Amino acid sequence: MPEHTSEQHSAGLSENMREDTRALMRGLDVLSGPFPDFDPDTAPDHPAQLFVAWFMNAVDTKVVEPHAMTLSTVTPDGRPEARVLILKSVDAAGWRFAISKASSKGREIAQNPHVALTFHWREVGRQVRISGVACEESAADGSADFLARSRGSREMALLLRQSQVLEEPQQIDRELEAVRRKLAEDPDLVPPEWTSYVVKADKVEFWQADGGRRHTRVLYTRADETAAWSRCRLWP
Ligand SMILES: Cc1cc2nc3c(=O)[nH]c(=O)nc-3n(C[C@H](O)[C@H](O)[C@H](O)COP(=O)(O)O)c2cc1C
């Protein structure tokens, strides 16, 4: 990629960009509803139950990609990192996702397992924020997840190259060819790095938008994974 100085970059930007973008962004609608009802007094004792109820509602109301979530991790030097991933399942034990341990996020979790998951279901004005510890599940759980993935996803994951610098795009085709040969010999090949994690939460917040900005927030907390959950409401 060609190198540019910061002056060259700035010269390429419109002087009015800040004003233009501000005007554009101010003119966009946000939290305009209509939104579903949420009565915090009827919230269940366990946040996973409420999560599943909201998730089912998101599926029923055709929220786009309701299982897409932002996974936030922390680097060894204390910088937050965040990216979108797909949620695989949830139950009383926690929220599950599967990734390669060799990826940046996998290495970050190995150093510091504290993570956050954030869901935004725009069409129903809902956000769920989950905070806890990502725990590795068994190798069998990791393999089961991997073998259930699409062929393309497995091929790409077997390269073990995610987030490395790509010097030239043709490299992908060359390396994929080698992986396809390996998969032809062993269709059930699973990279040992592929890992399923369950996020054992100690904090889960449910946020329901209100068109008049009187949003409803319910926070579940517990001291540790053996303790019972307690919940309270938060100011909007
Ligand atoms: C909707 C959506 C779904 C994604 N699903 C996955 C996924 O299941 N697994 C994955 O490794 N990356 C997924 N990504 C890409 C990640 O956001 C990220 O770019 C990638 O995992 C590299 O992250 P890292 O460099 O922090 O390890 C998805 C991105 C989007 C927008």
PDBQT file of the ligand as one rigid body, heavy atoms in Angstrom, charges set to zero:
ROOT
HETATM    1  C1  LIG A 301     -21.995 -10.115  10.735  1.00  0.00    +0.000 C 
HETATM    2  C2  LIG A 301     -20.572 -10.547  10.967  1.00  0.00    +0.000 A 
HETATM    3  C3  LIG A 301     -20.321 -11.846  11.378  1.00  0.00    +0.000 A 
HETATM    4  C4  LIG A 301     -19.010 -12.271  11.610  1.00  0.00    +0.000 A 
HETATM    5  N1  LIG A 301     -18.836 -13.535  12.047  1.00  0.00    +0.000 NA
HETATM    6  C5  LIG A 301     -17.580 -13.964  12.351  1.00  0.00    +0.000 A 
HETATM    7  C6  LIG A 301     -17.389 -15.250  12.925  1.00  0.00    +0.000 A 
HETATM    8  O1  LIG A 301     -18.327 -16.035  13.188  1.00  0.00    +0.000 OA
HETATM    9  N2  LIG A 301     -16.102 -15.647  13.172  1.00  0.00    +0.000 N 
HETATM   10  C7  LIG A 301     -15.022 -14.818  12.955  1.00  0.00    +0.000 A 
HETATM   11  O2  LIG A 301     -13.879 -15.209  13.222  1.00  0.00    +0.000 OA
HETATM   12  N3  LIG A 301     -15.184 -13.567  12.443  1.00  0.00    +0.000 NA
HETATM   13  C8  LIG A 301     -16.440 -13.121  12.134  1.00  0.00    +0.000 A 
HETATM   14  N4  LIG A 301     -16.621 -11.860  11.617  1.00  0.00    +0.000 N 
HETATM   15  C9  LIG A 301     -15.406 -11.025  11.367  1.00  0.00    +0.000 C 
HETATM   16  C10 LIG A 301     -14.926 -10.407  12.699  1.00  0.00    +0.000 C 
HETATM   17  O3  LIG A 301     -15.702  -9.257  13.007  1.00  0.00    +0.000 OA
HETATM   18  C11 LIG A 301     -13.430 -10.027  12.690  1.00  0.00    +0.000 C 
HETATM   19  O4  LIG A 301     -13.168  -9.191  11.595  1.00  0.00    +0.000 OA
HETATM   20  C12 LIG A 301     -12.504 -11.231  12.614  1.00  0.00    +0.000 C 
HETATM   21  O5  LIG A 301     -12.939 -12.264  13.477  1.00  0.00    +0.000 OA
HETATM   22  C13 LIG A 301     -11.059 -10.850  12.982  1.00  0.00    +0.000 C 
HETATM   23  O6  LIG A 301     -11.029 -10.380  14.309  1.00  0.00    +0.000 OA
HETATM   24  P1  LIG A 301      -9.683 -10.295  15.189  1.00  0.00    +0.000 P 
HETATM   25  O7  LIG A 301      -8.635  -9.717  14.293  1.00  0.00    +0.000 OA
HETATM   26  O8  LIG A 301     -10.031  -9.380  16.318  1.00  0.00    +0.000 OA
HETATM   27  O9  LIG A 301      -9.353 -11.682  15.666  1.00  0.00    +0.000 OA
HETATM   28  C14 LIG A 301     -17.917 -11.388  11.391  1.00  0.00    +0.000 A 
HETATM   29  C15 LIG A 301     -18.172 -10.089  10.978  1.00  0.00    +0.000 A 
HETATM   30  C16 LIG A 301     -19.481  -9.664  10.773  1.00  0.00    +0.000 A 
HETATM   31  C17 LIG A 301     -19.724  -8.220  10.349  1.00  0.00    +0.000 C 
ENDROOT
TORSDOF 0
